[in-house]
């Protein structure tokens, strides 16, 4: 029925493709015409272009009442119709009849993180890398690896489906690396885009991650010395060919190092508050079960209000005592509490009450905490 070179259409999405190879097991290698990507298609999911009469609804679409998908979903591409039906039945069988209070407001369990082991090899002056170091099955930490002899400031953004998921401004020294964000393999379904800017050099690079590219990204990365999914995003030659806004490149590097040293050497001379500051706890855990004794009797809105009040009270005291930095533990979850913390810290920064804040990776918290630098 299907032959190499035939033009076909996906029944459930309307996406057009061309058959490149028949694997003789009910599956085909096809070329998607709309983005020139090669994928696997199954016999039950495709129809010859000449026989196509209209888009059909998949089992998943019928269940959720979706109207139409613009591009093939991962499920439609990699599961047969029978497998989708099986998944649907399993979902219905596992559906709880009634949620308890505990189920409606589940306790967030801390995620087990471990730091990838690096060999820390010699520098090669190759440039700036983005490395995805595996920390668990299908879970990675994104590192920026600066394999150059200069220090520079950068801005990092991770976008999913056109929305900012992670954002960070930071300084990185020469021949060093820095953890940026957490990345899950499942995010490949959300059109992930990574943007890296170096304002002083007027450099902006973007990495669009697709499944085909992702599975081919295996390289040994200098400095960290391991082979992992990685991409050289800025070559070192591009730095040497550019002038910074400050002028000479060597002068710029020295200035950046001096600024970094000054930040590390900041001292506070508030002698009358020294004793209180010495006993001030540098982290605030906002988890409901830690913060509120009877949290199960409260609804989500009441819990969030209590968390906000504790946050405001804690940061007010930290600012008054002159703490250098504090950690706000909010967990991962659906991100509501993290966003609430971010909004409040943004307001404090706008008023000049804190210097900066960022949701970075920390071995103790993973990405479940935001650090505020006062």
N, C-alpha and C positions, 0 to 999 in steps of 0.2 A: 504493500500500500504506500509506504513512504520510501523514497529513494534519495541518495545523495544529490544535493543541488535543488531539491524541492523547496519551495517557499511555503511556510506554514504559519499558522496563527494560534496563539495560546487561547484555549476556549474561554478561560475565566478572566483574562485581562485585555485581550485584543492586541497584545504585543506581537509584532511581526518578526519572523526569524527565517534563517536559511539552514537547511540540514547540511552539516559538514561530514558526519560519519554516523553509521549505524553500528551500535555496540552489540546487536543481535540478542539482547536480553530484555527488550522492551524499552530501552533508553537510547537517546541519540545525543550526539554532540552538535549543538546548534550555535549560530551566530545571531545575537540580538541586533537588529538593524538600527534601533533608535540610539544605541550608545556603543555599538561595535564591540560588545563583550561576548565572549564564548562561555556558554553554560551547558548544563545537562538538562534535557527535556525528556519527559516520559510519554509513552504512546497515548495514554488515556487523557493527557492534558493538552494535546495538540490536534489540529485538523488542517488539512490542505487548504491553502488560501482560496482555491476555486470553489471549495465546498463550504466556506465560512458564511454563515447567515446572521450572526449576531453574538454578542458576548453572553456567555452563560454564567450562572452563579455557582461558586464552589461551595463545598460543604461548610466551610468556615463562614463565608459570606451569608449563606442562608441562616446560619445560627445567629449572627449578630446584626443582620438586617442591613449590611453594607450595600451600597448601590453599585460601586465599581472601583476596581483598583487600577491606578494609572500604569504601574509597572508590575512585573511578576514578583510576588512575595517569596520569601525564602521557602515557606511551606509548599507553595504551589510548584516551585522549581525542583525541590528535592524529595517530595513525598508523592506517592501515587494516590489516586482517588480513594482506594480501599484503605490505605493508611490514614488518610485524613478522616474518613468515617470512623475508624477505630479510635482515633484521638478524641473525636467528638463524643463518642459513647463513654470513654473513660472519664472525660471531663464532667459529663452529666452524672455518672455514678458516684464520683468523688465530691459532688456539690453538696455542701452542708445544708441541712434543713433550716437551721436557725442559729444565728451567731450569738454567743454569750458575750457578756461585757468584756471579758478577757480577750476574746477573738476580735471584738470591735476595736479595742485599743491594745494591741499586742505589745508585750515588752520587747524592746529591741535588744537582741543578743549581740554582744561584741563579736566582730568578725576576726577570725584568726589570720593574722598577717605574719609573713616572714620576709626578711630582707634578702633579695637575691645576692648570691656570693659572687663578688667580682675578683678578678686576678690583678687588676690595676697594673697594666703593662705600660711600657714607655710611650711617650707621645710621638706622633708621626707628622704633626702639623697638616693634617688632611682637611680640617674644617670643623663645622658644627653638625652634630648628629642628633637625630631623635631615635632613641633606643627603647624598645618595648621588652623589658625584662620580666620573665614569667615569675609570678609569686604563688600561683596555685593553678589548677586546671582551668584553662580558658580565662584566666585573670592575670593582668599585667600591670606594671608600673611604668609610666612613660618617664624617661630621663632625657634631659638635654646634656649632651656630652661635648664640652668645649675642647676640641683637639687643636687649639691654636695657641700662640704665645702672647695673646692679648686678653685683657679683661673688658667686659662690656655689659651694658644693661640690655635687657630684653623684655618683651611682652608676649605672653603665651595665651592662646585661646583654644579651647576644644568645643566645637559646635556639633550638636546632634539635631538633625531635622531643622537646621537653620536657627536654632536657639543656643545661646551660650550655656554650656554645661560646667566648664571650669575656666577661670580667668586668673592670670597671675602676672605681676610685675616684679622683676628680681634682677639682681646683679650676679654675674658668675665670673670667677677669676680664671686666669689662664690655666690650661691643662687640668680641668676639673669637671665634675659632673653634679647634677642637681635633679632631685625628684620633682616632677611637675604635676602628674595627675594619675588617677587609676583608670584602666581601660579594660572592658570586658569584651570578649569575642562577640557577644550578642549585640553589641553596639554597631557592628558592621551593617545591621539592618536599618540603622538610623542615619544613613548618609553622613558618616563622621568626617569632619574637616578640621585640620589643625593649622593654626596660623601662628607664625613666629616673626616678630618684628624686632629689628635692632635700630632704634630711632637715630642714634648718633651716626650711623652709617647709611641711613635712608634705605635700609634693606627690609623687604617684606617677602616672606615665602609662605606658600600654602601647600599642605599635603592632603589630598583627597583620598581617603581609604576605601577601596572596593575589595570584594572578596578575592578576586583574581590577583590583585596586587598584593594583598595581605599574605596569601599563601606562598608568594614568591619572595617575600622580604626576609632573607636569611643572610646576614653578613657578620663578620667579626668586627667588633667596634674597638678602636684604640682607646686608651686610658682605662676603660672598665675591663677590657681584655677578654670578653666572652662573645660567643656567637649567638645572636638572637635576631628577632625581627627588628630591622633597623633601616634608616634612610639617611644618607648624607644630604642635609637640606641646604647648607651653605658651604661652598668650598673655600679653603683658606686664601686662594688667589683673589677672591672677590674682596676680601678685607684689605689685602695689600695694595689693591688698585684704587682704593677709595680714600678720600680725606674726610675726617670727621668735622663736625661743626666747630670743634675746638682747635682744629688745625692739624698739627703734626701728630701722627699716630702714636709714636713713642711717648710723647707728652701726655696724650689722652690716657694711655695705659697707666702711666705713673699717677695721674690725677685720680683715676678710678681706684687704684690701690690705696692711695692716701684717704679717700673718702670712706672706703671700707674699714680702714684701721680706725678712723675717727668714730664711726658708728659703734665699733666694738669697745672703744675706750670711754664711752659716755659715763659719767659718774654723777651722783646726786648728793648734794650737801645739805639735805634737810635733816639736821641732827636731832631735832625735837621729835621726828617721826621715825627715827631709825629703828627703835625697838619694835614698834607696831609693824613696820615693814618687814622686819626679820621674821616675824611670826605670821605674816600674811600668806595664805595659801594661794599659790600661783595658778591654780586651775579651778574652774567651776563646772561641775557635772550637771547638765540640765535634763538628764533623763528623768521622766516622771516618777519612776519607782524609787529613785534616789532622793529626789527633791520634795515629793509630796507623800506623806504617810498614807493618806486615804485616797490615792489618785483614782482607784477603780470606781469610786462613787461620783466622780466628776466627768463631764463630757469633754470632748476634745477642745472646744473653745475655752472652757474654764481652765483646763490644764495649760493651754498655750498662754493664757493671760497671767497665770502664776509664774510660768517660766520667764516671761518678759519682765515682770516685776523683779524677780531675783537677779536677772541679768543687769537691769538698770542699777539696782542697789549695789551689786558686786563691782561693776565698772566704776561707779561713782567713788567707792572706797579706794579702788586701785589707783585711780587718777589722783585722788587727794594724797595718798601715801607716796606717790611717785614710783610705782612699780615700773620696771623696764618693759616686761612683756607678760601677758597672761594667756592661758589657754581656755577656750570655751568649748566644752565637750557637748556636741549635739547629736552625734551618731549620723548614720546614713539615712535609713528609712526612705520616705518619699520626698525628703528635702524641705518640708514645710518649716521645721524648726531651724535648719541651717539657713534658709532664706530669711527668716525673722531675725536671726543673729546678724546676718550680713547687712540687712537694712538698717538696723540700729547702729552698727559700727560705722556704716557709711555716713550716717548723720553726725556721729561724733567726730569723724574725720573732717567733714565739711565745716564743722564749728572749730576745728583746730585743737580738739581735746585729746585726740590720739594721732600718732604719726602714720600708721598704716595697719592693714590687716590682710590676712590671706588664708585660704583654705588649702594648706599644703599637706604633703604626706609626712607623717611622723611615725617612727617605729612603734611608739607606745599607743597611738590612737588610729593609725592608718590615715584615712581621709575623714575621720569622724570628728575632727576638732578644727577650730579656727583660731589662729594665733593673732592677738592684738598687740601691737608694739606702741607703747605710750611715750 
